[in-house]
Amino acid sequence: MPHHIRLYIRDCLLGFALGTIFSSVLVVFNVANLQHLIDNVQGGWLAFFLLCFFHGIVFSGVQFAITVMRMAGTEPEEDDVTGPPQP
């Protein structure tokens, strides 16, 4: 498998894991009364799934963007020769 495909898949999986952890922390700490809503409303599991899914999309996009931006500084720099070009 090409390197860039492996890089994209790895960053997407990492982003979805971070999004799920973030959503779980929101529910556990009962931010905006989410735990009560998920536990007591019919279809609350669907709301939690969608919360994890959409956070996963955002976090995986950010994770991949950070990885790509960090790659720009890892290219070998060309020798900066001053003066006229040599024949």
SULVEN-V225704 format. One record per residue. N is the residue number from 1. OMEGA is omega in radians with two decimals (NA if undefined). Layout:
N_OMEGA / N_OMEGA
//
This chain:
1_-3.14 / 2_-3.07 / 3_-3.08 / 4_3.08 / 5_3.09 / 6_3.13 / 7_-3.13 / 8_-3.13 / 9_3.14 / 10_-3.13 / 11_3.09 / 12_3.11 / 13_3.10 / 14_3.11 / 15_3.11 / 16_3.08 / 17_3.11 / 18_3.10 / 19_3.10 / 20_3.09 / 21_3.14 / 22_3.12 / 23_3.11 / 24_3.11 / 25_3.09 / 26_-3.11 / 27_-3.11 / 28_3.13 / 29_3.04 / 30_3.10 / 31_-3.13 / 32_3.08 / 33_-3.12 / 34_-3.11 / 35_3.11 / 36_-3.14 / 37_-3.12 / 38_-3.10 / 39_-2.94 / 40_-3.11 / 41_3.10 / 42_-3.09 / 43_3.13 / 44_3.10 / 45_3.10 / 46_3.10 / 47_3.12 / 48_3.10 / 49_-3.14 / 50_3.07 / 51_3.11 / 52_-3.09 / 53_-3.10 / 54_3.02 / 55_3.10 / 56_3.10 / 57_-3.12 / 58_-3.08 / 59_3.13 / 60_3.06 / 61_3.11 / 62_3.14 / 63_3.14 / 64_3.12 / 65_3.12 / 66_3.13 / 67_3.14 / 68_3.14 / 69_3.11 / 70_3.13 / 71_-3.09 / 72_-3.12 / 73_-3.08 / 74_3.12 / 75_3.08 / 76_-3.11 / 77_3.10 / 78_3.11 / 79_-3.14 / 80_-3.10 / 81_3.09 / 82_3.12 / 83_-3.10 / 84_3.14 / 85_3.12 / 86_3.13 / 87_NA
//
